Amino acid sequence: MQDDNEVSVSSQISPRIIGRLPFTGRWLVGSTPAKRIPSHGTDRFGVGYAIDFIAVDEKNRTSSSITWRTLLGTESPNIFYAFGKPVVSPVSGKVVSIHNGEPDHEARRSIFTLIPYMLGQGDRIRKGPEAIAGNYIIIAPDNSDSFIAIVHLQLDSFVVEEGQSISEGQHIANCGNSGNSTQPHIHIQAMTSTDFSITRGVPLYFREFSQWNKRRREPKTRKNAFPDAHTIVCPG
């Protein structure tokens, strides 16, 4: 029997994309359309069905470091497990766009740094998609009219080029903290256009993965689904 958010590939409305998780290892699920749509509270920039993933260790920590800066200041992105982790392509297809050149800025876990950062959201939006997405890659999946964008990537970490054909599971870049990101994570979304200013979100389901709650030891296999919020996932 399927979970509520698992879908039949043949019966679900089109357009849609089915792919693999864009990483290896253990990752915590943040914003996800399994919890609400639009997943990030807006349809702007095609983020309606976007999903966030944050790398964790065996204790489900995003970083092993907690100092006074965690509570009061900003932190280097290097102390987070996600930073520099390989990002792999969720589908086979072609790289249609790459943007590189945005810095990986300091991370923020403290309420004293998060509040002023959020107050600056309007300024970042006015600067355009690059200020929001940071370094990004856009992939055109085979046999689809939609696109997949992975954003907030690490500066100068791309190992593929525009126009290159790529395979599902191929290393394409590394996780970073560029753009509108408070700590290193993978933000992935499917969308109708490569133009962030006009695109609409498209459902992106993951073919097979293991999922478990933080307190649950035995993983559950999920198929053709959105991962649930605040769970741990890894490729099936």
Wavefront OBJ file of the C-alpha trace (Angstrom):
o trace
v 0.000 0.000 0.000
v 1.328 3.435 -0.922
v 1.824 6.340 1.472
v -0.336 9.405 0.862
v 2.463 11.241 -0.916
v 3.620 8.297 -3.015
v 2.379 8.459 -6.581
v 1.632 6.195 -9.477
v 3.934 7.222 -12.309
v 1.242 6.403 -14.867
v -1.648 8.209 -13.143
v -0.043 11.386 -11.811
v -0.735 14.596 -13.728
v 1.867 15.852 -16.182
v 4.347 17.479 -16.276
v 6.354 15.641 -13.667
v 9.845 14.209 -13.316
v 11.051 11.011 -11.646
v 14.720 10.841 -10.649
v 17.158 9.737 -7.986
v 18.294 11.603 -4.911
v 21.115 14.019 -5.876
v 23.627 12.726 -3.313
v 25.005 9.717 -1.447
v 24.949 9.183 2.310
v 22.602 10.511 4.997
v 20.729 13.800 4.540
v 18.073 15.567 6.570
v 14.971 16.714 4.685
v 14.081 20.376 5.136
v 11.409 22.141 3.098
v 9.461 19.633 1.001
v 6.172 19.540 -0.942
v 5.230 16.510 1.162
v 4.509 19.018 3.948
v 3.000 21.888 1.954
v 2.740 23.309 -1.547
v 4.352 25.691 -2.323
v 7.112 24.091 -0.286
v 9.022 27.335 0.297
v 5.939 29.475 0.844
v 5.996 30.992 -2.651
v 5.760 30.004 -6.290
v 8.306 32.663 -7.264
v 11.466 31.506 -9.066
v 9.883 28.087 -9.672
v 10.316 26.917 -6.064
v 6.757 25.580 -5.633
v 7.903 21.936 -5.427
v 11.511 22.556 -4.348
v 13.161 20.304 -1.755
v 16.059 21.059 0.616
v 18.538 18.484 1.915
v 21.171 18.962 4.654
v 23.947 16.402 5.198
v 24.116 14.812 8.662
v 26.360 12.389 10.525
v 25.350 9.156 12.309
v 24.053 11.279 15.215
v 21.946 13.332 12.776
v 24.036 16.464 13.383
v 24.606 18.949 10.568
v 27.931 19.966 12.138
v 30.135 18.614 14.919
v 31.115 22.145 15.952
v 29.160 24.273 18.436
v 30.868 27.417 19.725
v 29.889 30.887 20.892
v 29.582 31.819 17.215
v 26.785 29.259 16.831
v 24.732 31.208 19.387
v 25.790 34.768 18.656
v 27.528 35.110 15.292
v 28.182 33.663 11.870
v 30.172 30.499 11.156
v 32.425 29.215 8.408
v 30.547 26.973 5.948
v 33.468 24.541 6.176
v 32.339 23.227 9.567
v 29.115 21.797 8.119
v 29.022 18.238 6.809
v 27.186 19.279 3.637
v 29.834 21.739 2.497
v 31.891 20.294 -0.344
v 29.893 17.053 -0.524
v 29.479 15.742 -4.092
v 26.201 16.510 -5.818
v 25.137 13.974 -8.449
v 22.692 14.325 -11.295
v 19.196 13.058 -10.460
v 18.541 12.188 -14.118
v 20.219 11.495 -17.418
v 20.077 14.481 -19.735
v 21.992 17.550 -20.861
v 23.477 20.476 -18.964
v 21.774 23.546 -20.413
v 23.011 26.252 -18.037
v 25.694 26.790 -15.404
v 26.248 29.880 -13.282
v 29.506 30.069 -11.332
v 31.171 32.995 -9.565
v 29.098 33.577 -6.426
v 30.979 33.334 -3.088
v 30.205 30.799 -0.392
v 29.263 33.123 2.446
v 29.223 32.641 6.197
v 26.575 30.328 7.677
v 23.964 31.426 10.204
v 22.347 29.373 12.974
v 21.955 32.158 15.541
v 18.661 34.032 15.792
v 20.761 37.193 16.144
v 22.133 36.690 12.634
v 19.099 35.054 11.025
v 16.710 37.940 11.683
v 18.792 40.652 9.963
v 19.577 38.234 7.147
v 15.889 37.617 6.501
v 15.213 41.358 6.591
v 17.616 41.657 3.648
v 15.614 39.225 1.515
v 14.005 41.990 -0.533
v 17.387 43.420 -1.525
v 18.592 39.998 -2.695
v 15.451 39.479 -4.769
v 15.922 42.853 -6.461
v 19.473 41.866 -7.431
v 18.133 39.010 -9.561
v 18.134 35.192 -9.647
v 21.884 34.813 -9.087
v 21.630 36.562 -5.713
v 18.979 34.015 -4.699
v 20.216 30.837 -6.409
v 23.951 31.468 -6.075
v 25.979 29.052 -8.165
v 23.628 26.728 -10.010
v 23.227 24.124 -12.700
v 20.169 23.510 -14.876
v 19.644 20.103 -16.470
v 17.255 19.155 -19.274
v 16.226 15.547 -18.533
v 15.948 13.108 -21.416
v 12.399 12.716 -22.736
v 11.010 15.705 -20.840
v 10.047 19.292 -21.616
v 10.827 20.364 -18.033
v 14.118 21.216 -16.333
v 15.872 20.542 -13.039
v 17.840 23.214 -11.184
v 20.233 22.566 -8.308
v 21.316 25.772 -6.556
v 23.558 27.115 -3.746
v 26.481 25.101 -5.165
v 30.093 25.551 -4.091
v 32.128 28.125 -5.974
v 34.349 26.617 -8.707
v 33.224 23.060 -7.928
v 31.623 22.221 -11.285
v 33.005 19.127 -13.009
v 30.688 19.293 -16.061
v 30.157 21.918 -18.761
v 27.228 23.535 -20.525
v 26.041 21.400 -23.430
v 27.464 18.225 -21.938
v 25.371 15.057 -21.824
v 25.346 13.517 -18.359
v 24.141 10.288 -16.788
v 21.984 9.740 -13.745
v 24.217 9.534 -10.676
v 27.129 11.382 -12.315
v 29.091 13.816 -10.142
v 28.291 17.354 -11.380
v 29.399 19.789 -8.633
v 29.672 20.122 -4.844
v 27.286 21.384 -2.208
v 27.982 24.966 -1.176
v 26.550 27.975 0.622
v 26.153 30.500 -2.183
v 23.104 32.645 -2.819
v 20.156 32.818 -0.423
v 21.345 30.088 1.941
v 21.781 30.211 5.710
v 23.840 27.018 5.890
v 25.237 24.578 3.297
v 22.519 22.437 1.746
v 21.219 21.099 -1.557
v 18.186 22.873 -2.974
v 16.703 21.037 -5.955
v 13.648 21.898 -8.019
v 11.973 20.930 -11.263
v 10.483 23.717 -13.378
v 8.938 24.610 -16.724
v 11.621 27.047 -17.975
v 15.301 27.882 -17.562
v 14.342 31.502 -16.835
v 13.916 31.818 -13.060
v 11.917 35.030 -13.464
v 9.024 33.360 -15.306
v 9.279 29.646 -14.558
v 6.734 27.537 -12.681
v 7.443 24.639 -10.377
v 6.997 21.017 -11.460
v 6.673 17.965 -9.149
v 9.962 16.079 -8.781
v 9.571 12.605 -7.287
v 12.383 10.305 -6.230
v 12.315 6.786 -7.610
v 13.513 4.838 -4.568
v 15.065 5.857 -1.277
v 15.300 4.863 2.367
v 13.656 7.142 4.919
v 13.503 7.073 8.691
v 12.643 9.391 11.546
v 15.435 10.641 13.779
v 14.354 8.278 16.581
v 13.670 5.282 14.329
v 16.489 2.859 13.553
v 14.883 0.795 10.791
v 14.551 2.666 7.477
v 11.440 2.517 5.345
v 11.705 2.111 1.576
v 9.876 4.805 -0.383
v 9.198 4.766 -4.122
v 8.127 7.523 -6.532
v 7.591 9.922 -3.638
v 8.407 13.247 -2.056
v 10.439 12.651 1.142
v 8.745 13.684 4.380
v 9.927 16.743 6.290
v 12.386 16.339 9.192
v 13.268 12.768 8.216
v 16.610 11.253 7.292
v 16.977 9.858 3.772
v 19.576 8.108 1.662
v 19.432 6.608 -1.829
v 17.757 3.207 -2.007
l 1 2 3 4 5 6 7 8 9 10 11 12 13 14 15 16 17 18 19 20 21 22 23 24 25 26 27 28 29 30 31 32 33 34 35 36 37 38 39 40 41 42 43 44 45 46 47 48 49 50 51 52 53 54 55 56 57 58 59 60 61 62 63 64 65 66 67 68 69 70 71 72 73 74 75 76 77 78 79 80 81 82 83 84 85 86 87 88 89 90 91 92 93 94 95 96 97 98 99 100 101 102 103 104 105 106 107 108 109 110 111 112 113 114 115 116 117 118 119 120 121 122 123 124 125 126 127 128 129 130 131 132 133 134 135 136 137 138 139 140 141 142 143 144 145 146 147 148 149 150 151 152 153 154 155 156 157 158 159 160 161 162 163 164 165 166 167 168 169 170 171 172 173 174 175 176 177 178 179 180 181 182 183 184 185 186 187 188 189 190 191 192 193 194 195 196 197 198 199 200 201 202 203 204 205 206 207 208 209 210 211 212 213 214 215 216 217 218 219 220 221 222 223 224 225 226 227 228 229 230 231 232 233 234 235 236
